[in-house]
Amino acid sequence: MSAGLSIKGLSAGYGPIRVLQGVDLEAPAGEITVVVGPNGAGKTTLLKAVSGLIPREGEVLFEGEALPTRPAVIVRRGLAQVAEGRQLFPQMSVRENLELGGYLLPRGERDGRLQRVFEFFPRLAERRTQLAGTLSGGEQQMLAVGRALMGKPRLLMLDEPSLGLAPKMIDELLGIVRRIRDDGVTILLVEQNVAKAMAIAEGAYVIERGVVVMKGQAGKLLKSERLRAAYLGAETKPGTLTWKGGLFMAEKQTTAVTIAAENAWKGKIFTGRWQLAKGGTREVIEPATGKVLTEVGFADAEDVQSFTYTFACERRDDGESHVIPRPEKYEHYRSAQPYSLRIEVHGGEIYGETSGWLDYRLYDRMPETKGGLWTYRRLLDRESLTGAVNHDLTMFNWPGNDYRDRSILDCSPIDAARALQDAKRVSLGFLYWLQTEAPATGTRLGAPEIRLRPDVMGTADGLSKHPYIRESRRIRARKTIVEQEVSERYQTGPRAAHFADSVGVGWYPIDIHRSGPDDVGASCRTKPFQIPLGALLPVRIGNLIAGGKNLGTTHITNGCYRLHPVEWSIGEAAGALAGFALEARVTPAAVREQTVLLKQFQRRLLGEGVPLAWLVDVGVDHPAFVPSQLMFMNGALVPGSDLLFHPEARISEAEWRRAGGAGTAPPSRGLAARRLAESR
């Protein structure tokens, strides 16, 4: 077996700053050697130095011979590096990206090598014609590794391949790395996930501040108390599960759990089969029998929708150029976002009636779309405002400029500030991409004529003063609205589930923007829904009322209650409730708990023109508005197959009696509603 990679006394850095200082490292042939350490320790610098991307001092041998410093020569020697950030060509297909990786191979070998890569990554074979920029984060990482493998490297260097991936995807990717090793490829792996990386590696090195501080066999090193304390934290202790809603609920990951439930298992110790993934469940296993006792539901505090800095641009005349300077981190976000006008849509939501992929252009209307991206959020249309404005003006708020690297909830002010700055770079990068690379019209790429308008947002950088936040902290409410109550998949009538304590109405699809590179988001139709008062009231705190998207929803139903008009209705109800409770000298919760108070409060809302139910043919100015709403809320009106009240239609004697009417039925439903309201 050949000697693999041997490094002695390696020093490297950037300009006058020396990052690595005399590093010695051995990566034996046919093995996985992992390098771990804190951020800024020099791990990426190590790979760049070996690849010849930065100057280096010291000895670097590969297969017993000195490794040159020119990157092109190094690649021909059989080395390949997969850089952090993937560095794909997002507007090229999966196959085209892979073929670029095999450009050094003889033509006769390329098809065979491509098939070998597809054997490692079957998912890439399925998506060979799909644009790289539209893949999930995990699939993009697979493509980056596959492209490196196309050159038949004998040494593969991977820089943080698991960064930003979901746990399930990390396991899948590292399993493939092990198979690549078994295929005879030497692997030098820089990885943040210490435990998972060392589980597949033979040798391991720990670098801190540019020097090797620990080294040895990966299995033994993983047991080191020093390493575990520094990188794995304290040993996990048993936690407590509580019985709620048919599931055992836990607050954090554990290796063993104590069941605290109202059944025979109370107080017993069970081991857990832990497979944490977004939206997934875990099972509780009884050690003695191995029996699965129940599923366990876990909250994922990091699953928070992305947020966005919006910006406005005007369309100047063709031939003008208003391209902004290339923003910092543009290359990274260009592929990581990715910047693209191709989006996956779900039938019935805001983009169209069919499910699948839609290809947009900036100006042209493409098949199945409702127009170009320019008209999607257009603010001023020059043709409609002839003489008033000289140029179109539009706002950009698109999946391509959603920031999803990290949440700004529950983090330090410094981390939040860094996230906000990166979010601005994402949006400015998207603008730069629109001006230089995006499909604009016909075959033209880039629209340099669009000009950023800082005056619209009132900021120096042209971005909105504050980001558009889609998901906030939520109260633990007396009523939590769940997907089954509003989704069309579960509600077969014209309306969503009825809430007797309704304080308003809303309607928007469940539209969840991705929270990370491997989160696919979610979108589906809803039925017109109500806002239950119980969702505005916390379980524990008596003097707090939710006034926006912080009401009692789940991560899923937040996707439809977060829309601006719905938030407006929530805030309107919250303000009215506060005033009513003060007048009545009761707590807000008492208004919901006491039927008399609830009815009085709902009547007040109706008197202010706030609908409590969906009856679309009886507007707030209609004489039957309040009576019809009360008739519906009291159950006197049997809902039909549509959202209409039909105020002019005749009411039968049977329906009049069923509603509690006395004497002869009035000639119309509208008059019937008014008479019933007056009698009560």
SVG drawing of the C-alpha trace seen along z (x, -y; Angstrom):
<svg xmlns="http://www.w3.org/2000/svg" viewBox="-97 -63 107 72">
<polyline fill="none" stroke="black" stroke-width="0.4" points="0.0,0.0 1.3,-3.5 2.2,-6.0 -0.8,-8.3 -0.3,-11.9 2.5,-13.0 2.9,-16.5 5.8,-17.7 6.4,-21.2 3.6,-22.8 3.2,-26.5 0.7,-28.7 -1.5,-31.7 -2.7,-34.8 -0.3,-37.6 1.5,-38.5 -0.9,-36.4 0.4,-32.9 -2.4,-30.5 -0.7,-27.1 2.5,-26.7 4.6,-23.5 1.8,-21.0 2.7,-17.3 0.1,-15.0 -0.2,-11.5 -3.1,-10.4 -2.4,-6.7 -3.5,-5.4 -7.0,-3.8 -8.0,-5.3 -10.2,-8.2 -8.3,-10.7 -10.4,-13.3 -9.3,-16.8 -11.4,-18.6 -11.0,-21.8 -12.8,-25.0 -13.7,-27.7 -10.6,-29.6 -8.2,-26.8 -6.7,-26.5 -8.5,-23.4 -9.6,-25.0 -6.2,-26.6 -4.6,-23.2 -6.6,-21.9 -5.9,-25.1 -2.2,-24.8 -2.1,-21.1 -4.2,-22.1 -1.7,-24.9 -4.4,-27.6 -2.2,-29.5 1.6,-29.7 3.0,-27.1 6.3,-26.2 7.3,-22.7 7.2,-19.3 4.1,-17.8 4.5,-14.3 1.9,-12.4 2.5,-8.7 6.2,-9.2 6.9,-12.2 7.0,-15.9 3.7,-17.6 4.1,-20.7 2.5,-24.0 0.6,-24.6 -3.1,-23.6 -3.5,-22.4 -0.5,-20.1 -1.8,-18.9 -5.1,-17.9 -3.3,-15.9 -1.4,-14.1 -4.7,-12.7 -5.8,-15.1 -9.3,-16.6 -10.8,-19.0 -14.5,-19.7 -14.5,-23.2 -16.9,-24.5 -19.9,-26.1 -20.0,-23.5 -19.1,-26.0 -21.5,-24.6 -22.7,-26.1 -26.4,-26.6 -27.7,-27.3 -26.2,-24.2 -27.7,-20.7 -26.5,-18.0 -25.0,-16.1 -23.2,-19.2 -21.7,-19.9 -20.4,-16.3 -19.0,-16.3 -16.9,-19.4 -15.3,-17.4 -14.2,-14.7 -12.6,-17.1 -9.1,-15.5 -10.3,-12.0 -10.0,-10.5 -13.3,-10.9 -13.7,-7.1 -13.7,-6.9 -16.1,-9.7 -19.4,-7.9 -18.2,-4.9 -17.0,-7.2 -20.3,-9.1 -22.1,-5.8 -19.8,-5.0 -20.6,-8.3 -24.3,-7.6 -23.8,-4.3 -22.5,-6.3 -25.2,-8.8 -28.4,-7.3 -30.3,-10.5 -28.1,-12.4 -28.9,-10.0 -32.6,-10.7 -32.0,-14.4 -29.4,-14.4 -31.3,-16.9 -32.3,-19.2 -30.5,-22.5 -28.0,-22.3 -29.3,-25.5 -32.7,-23.9 -31.3,-20.9 -31.6,-20.7 -28.6,-21.5 -27.8,-17.8 -28.2,-17.0 -25.9,-19.9 -23.3,-18.5 -23.6,-15.1 -23.1,-16.8 -20.0,-18.6 -18.5,-15.3 -19.6,-13.6 -18.0,-16.2 -14.7,-15.7 -15.0,-11.9 -15.4,-12.3 -11.6,-13.0 -10.8,-9.6 -8.8,-11.1 -6.6,-9.0 -6.8,-11.5 -10.2,-13.3 -10.2,-16.2 -13.6,-17.3 -14.1,-20.6 -17.1,-20.5 -19.3,-18.4 -22.0,-18.2 -22.3,-21.9 -25.9,-23.0 -27.3,-19.5 -30.1,-17.8 -28.9,-14.8 -30.5,-12.2 -28.7,-13.7 -25.4,-13.8 -25.6,-10.1 -26.3,-9.3 -23.5,-11.5 -20.9,-10.1 -22.0,-6.6 -21.2,-7.3 -17.8,-8.8 -17.0,-5.4 -18.0,-3.6 -15.7,-5.9 -12.9,-4.9 -13.7,-1.3 -13.3,-2.0 -9.6,-2.7 -9.7,-6.4 -7.7,-8.1 -9.8,-10.7 -8.7,-13.7 -11.9,-14.9 -12.3,-18.3 -15.5,-18.1 -17.5,-20.0 -19.5,-16.9 -16.8,-15.3 -18.6,-12.2 -20.0,-11.2 -16.7,-11.9 -14.6,-9.9 -17.0,-7.1 -16.1,-6.5 -12.4,-7.5 -9.2,-5.5 -7.0,-8.4 -7.8,-11.8 -6.1,-15.1 -7.3,-18.0 -6.0,-21.4 -6.3,-24.5 -4.8,-27.9 -2.8,-26.5 -1.1,-23.6 -1.9,-19.9 -2.8,-19.5 -4.1,-15.9 -3.7,-13.0 -4.2,-9.2 -6.6,-6.5 -10.1,-8.0 -11.8,-5.4 -9.4,-5.9 -9.3,-9.7 -13.1,-9.8 -13.0,-8.3 -10.6,-11.0 -12.1,-13.0 -10.2,-16.1 -11.7,-15.8 -15.2,-15.0 -15.2,-17.9 -14.0,-20.3 -16.1,-19.2 -18.9,-16.9 -20.0,-18.5 -20.9,-16.7 -22.2,-13.2 -25.9,-13.1 -28.1,-12.3 -31.5,-10.8 -34.3,-13.3 -38.0,-13.4 -40.8,-12.8 -44.3,-14.0 -47.5,-12.6 -49.3,-15.2 -51.8,-14.8 -51.2,-11.1 -47.4,-11.4 -44.5,-11.5 -43.0,-14.9 -39.3,-15.7 -37.5,-19.0 -34.1,-17.9 -32.2,-14.9 -31.2,-12.3 -29.8,-8.8 -32.2,-7.5 -35.5,-8.9 -37.7,-8.7 -41.4,-8.3 -43.6,-10.6 -47.0,-9.7 -50.4,-8.8 -50.1,-5.1 -48.2,-2.0 -44.9,-3.2 -44.5,-6.1 -41.1,-6.4 -39.5,-3.6 -36.2,-4.1 -36.2,-3.4 -33.5,-3.8 -34.4,-5.8 -33.9,-5.1 -32.9,-8.5 -33.2,-9.5 -33.8,-13.3 -34.9,-14.8 -37.1,-17.7 -40.7,-16.6 -39.6,-13.1 -40.4,-11.1 -38.4,-8.9 -39.4,-5.7 -39.2,-4.7 -37.8,-1.2 -38.1,0.9 -34.6,2.4 -35.7,5.7 -38.0,6.6 -37.0,4.3 -40.6,3.4 -41.6,0.1 -43.9,-1.5 -45.0,-4.6 -43.8,-7.4 -42.2,-10.4 -42.8,-13.9 -39.9,-16.4 -40.0,-20.1 -37.3,-21.6 -36.5,-25.0 -34.2,-25.7 -37.0,-25.0 -37.8,-28.7 -38.9,-30.1 -36.3,-32.2 -36.5,-36.0 -35.9,-38.5 -34.5,-41.9 -36.6,-43.3 -35.6,-46.0 -37.1,-48.1 -35.8,-48.7 -36.9,-50.7 -36.5,-49.5 -34.5,-52.1 -34.1,-52.1 -32.2,-49.3 -28.6,-50.1 -28.2,-51.8 -26.1,-50.1 -26.7,-50.4 -24.9,-47.3 -24.0,-47.5 -20.5,-46.4 -20.2,-42.7 -21.3,-42.1 -19.2,-40.2 -19.7,-36.4 -21.4,-36.6 -19.9,-33.4 -20.9,-31.5 -24.5,-32.6 -24.8,-32.4 -24.6,-28.6 -25.8,-28.1 -29.1,-29.9 -29.1,-29.3 -29.8,-32.4 -32.4,-31.1 -35.7,-31.9 -36.7,-28.2 -39.0,-27.3 -40.9,-24.3 -44.6,-25.0 -47.5,-23.2 -50.9,-23.2 -53.4,-25.6 -51.0,-28.0 -49.9,-31.4 -47.9,-30.6 -50.3,-28.4 -52.8,-25.6 -50.5,-22.7 -47.6,-21.2 -44.1,-21.0 -41.2,-23.2 -41.8,-26.6 -39.1,-28.4 -39.5,-32.2 -37.7,-35.0 -37.3,-38.5 -39.5,-40.0 -41.0,-37.3 -44.1,-35.3 -43.1,-31.6 -45.5,-28.6 -47.7,-28.0 -46.6,-31.2 -48.7,-34.3 -46.0,-36.6 -42.4,-37.5 -40.7,-38.1 -40.8,-41.9 -44.6,-42.1 -44.9,-39.7 -44.6,-42.5 -44.7,-45.5 -45.5,-48.7 -45.8,-51.2 -46.7,-50.4 -45.6,-53.0 -48.3,-52.1 -51.1,-52.3 -49.8,-55.6 -49.0,-57.4 -47.5,-60.9 -47.4,-60.3 -44.3,-58.0 -41.5,-57.6 -40.3,-54.1 -41.8,-50.9 -41.0,-50.2 -41.0,-46.8 -40.1,-45.2 -38.2,-41.9 -39.2,-39.4 -38.4,-35.9 -37.1,-32.6 -33.8,-33.4 -33.2,-36.2 -34.6,-34.5 -31.9,-34.2 -31.9,-30.7 -28.4,-30.2 -29.5,-30.7 -32.4,-32.1 -32.1,-35.3 -34.2,-33.9 -32.6,-32.7 -29.0,-33.8 -26.6,-36.4 -26.9,-40.0 -23.6,-39.5 -24.8,-36.3 -28.0,-38.0 -26.2,-41.0 -24.0,-38.7 -27.0,-36.9 -28.7,-40.2 -25.6,-41.4 -25.3,-38.1 -29.0,-38.4 -28.3,-41.8 -25.5,-40.3 -27.9,-37.6 -30.3,-40.2 -27.7,-42.4 -26.2,-39.4 -29.5,-38.5 -29.8,-41.9 -26.3,-41.7 -27.2,-38.3 -30.4,-39.7 -28.3,-42.5 -25.5,-40.2 -26.6,-36.6 -30.4,-36.0 -32.5,-35.0 -34.0,-38.4 -35.8,-38.2 -35.4,-35.8 -31.9,-34.5 -30.5,-37.6 -28.8,-37.0 -28.6,-39.8 -30.6,-43.1 -28.1,-45.9 -30.8,-48.4 -32.6,-47.8 -31.6,-50.4 -31.7,-50.1 -33.9,-52.7 -32.7,-53.4 -35.2,-56.3 -38.1,-53.9 -36.9,-52.0 -35.4,-55.1 -32.0,-53.5 -28.5,-54.1 -28.0,-50.5 -31.4,-50.3 -32.6,-47.4 -35.7,-47.5 -35.2,-49.1 -36.0,-45.8 -36.2,-42.3 -39.5,-40.6 -39.9,-38.2 -42.2,-35.2 -42.0,-33.4 -41.7,-34.6 -41.8,-33.2 -45.3,-32.0 -47.3,-31.9 -48.3,-28.6 -52.0,-29.3 -55.2,-28.1 -56.1,-27.1 -53.4,-26.0 -54.6,-26.0 -53.4,-22.8 -53.1,-21.9 -56.1,-19.5 -58.4,-22.4 -57.5,-24.6 -56.0,-22.5 -58.0,-21.5 -56.6,-18.0 -58.7,-17.6 -61.6,-20.1 -64.0,-19.0 -66.6,-21.8 -66.4,-25.3 -64.9,-26.6 -62.2,-25.6 -63.2,-24.1 -65.6,-26.3 -64.5,-28.2 -67.3,-29.3 -65.0,-31.9 -64.0,-33.5 -62.8,-37.1 -62.0,-37.5 -61.4,-35.8 -58.4,-35.2 -57.4,-33.2 -54.0,-32.3 -52.4,-29.1 -50.1,-27.3 -46.9,-28.7 -43.7,-27.8 -40.4,-29.1 -37.4,-26.9 -35.6,-27.2 -32.4,-25.6 -30.7,-24.1 -32.3,-20.7 -35.7,-21.9 -38.1,-21.6 -40.6,-23.9 -44.3,-23.3 -47.3,-24.7 -50.9,-23.7 -54.4,-25.1 -56.5,-26.0 -60.1,-26.7 -61.2,-30.2 -60.6,-30.2 -61.5,-32.0 -59.3,-33.4 -60.2,-31.8 -59.9,-34.0 -58.3,-31.1 -55.2,-31.4 -54.6,-35.0 -54.6,-33.9 -51.6,-32.4 -52.1,-29.4 -50.2,-30.8 -49.9,-34.6 -53.1,-36.6 -52.2,-40.1 -50.8,-39.2 -52.6,-39.1 -51.0,-37.9 -51.3,-40.6 -49.7,-39.1 -48.0,-36.0 -47.1,-35.2 -50.5,-33.7 -51.2,-30.0 -50.3,-28.2 -47.9,-25.4 -44.9,-25.8 -47.3,-24.6 -50.3,-26.8 -48.1,-29.8 -47.6,-29.5 -51.2,-30.8 -51.8,-33.0 -48.6,-35.0 -50.0,-36.9 -50.3,-40.7 -54.1,-41.0 -54.5,-38.1 -52.0,-39.7 -54.0,-43.0 -57.1,-41.2 -55.3,-39.5 -54.0,-42.9 -57.4,-44.5 -59.0,-41.8 -56.2,-42.0 -56.7,-45.7 -60.4,-45.4 -60.1,-42.7 -57.8,-44.7 -60.3,-47.6 -63.3,-45.4 -61.5,-43.6 -60.6,-46.9 -64.2,-48.2 -65.6,-45.0 -62.9,-44.8 -62.1,-41.2 -59.1,-39.3 -58.9,-38.6 -59.3,-34.9 -62.6,-35.5 -64.0,-37.0 -63.5,-33.6 -64.6,-31.5 -67.8,-33.3 -70.4,-32.9 -72.2,-36.2 -69.0,-38.2 -67.9,-36.3 -71.2,-37.1 -71.0,-40.7 -67.4,-41.0 -68.3,-39.4 -71.3,-41.7 -68.9,-44.7 -66.6,-43.4 -69.5,-42.9 -70.6,-46.5 -67.2,-47.7 -67.4,-45.8 -65.3,-42.8 -66.7,-39.6 -66.5,-36.5 -67.4,-34.0 -67.1,-33.7 -70.4,-34.9 -69.0,-36.7 -72.3,-38.0 -73.2,-40.0 -70.6,-42.8 -70.1,-45.1 -72.4,-47.7 -75.3,-45.2 -78.3,-45.6 -78.1,-41.9 -74.4,-41.9 -74.6,-41.7 -77.8,-39.5 -76.4,-37.0 -73.1,-36.8 -74.9,-36.2 -77.3,-33.7 -74.2,-31.7 -72.3,-32.0 -75.3,-30.9 -75.8,-27.8 -79.2,-29.0 -78.0,-28.9 -77.1,-25.5 -74.0,-26.1 -74.4,-25.3 -72.0,-24.1 -70.6,-27.6 -69.5,-30.7 -72.8,-32.5 -75.6,-33.6 -78.1,-34.2 -79.9,-37.1 -82.5,-37.5 -83.4,-33.8 -86.6,-32.6 -86.4,-30.9 -88.6,-27.8 -90.9,-27.5 -88.9,-24.5 -85.6,-26.5 -87.4,-29.4 -88.6,-27.1 -85.2,-25.4 -83.6,-28.8 -86.0,-29.6 -88.3,-31.9 -91.9,-32.4 -95.0,-33.1 -94.9,-33.1 -91.4,-33.0 -90.3,-36.3 -90.0,-36.4 -86.2,-36.3 -83.2,-35.0 -81.9,-38.5 -85.1,-39.7 -85.2,-36.5 -81.8,-37.1 -82.7,-40.7 -85.9,-39.6 -84.1,-36.9 -81.4,-39.3 -84.0,-41.9 -85.8,-39.2 -82.7,-38.2"/>
</svg>
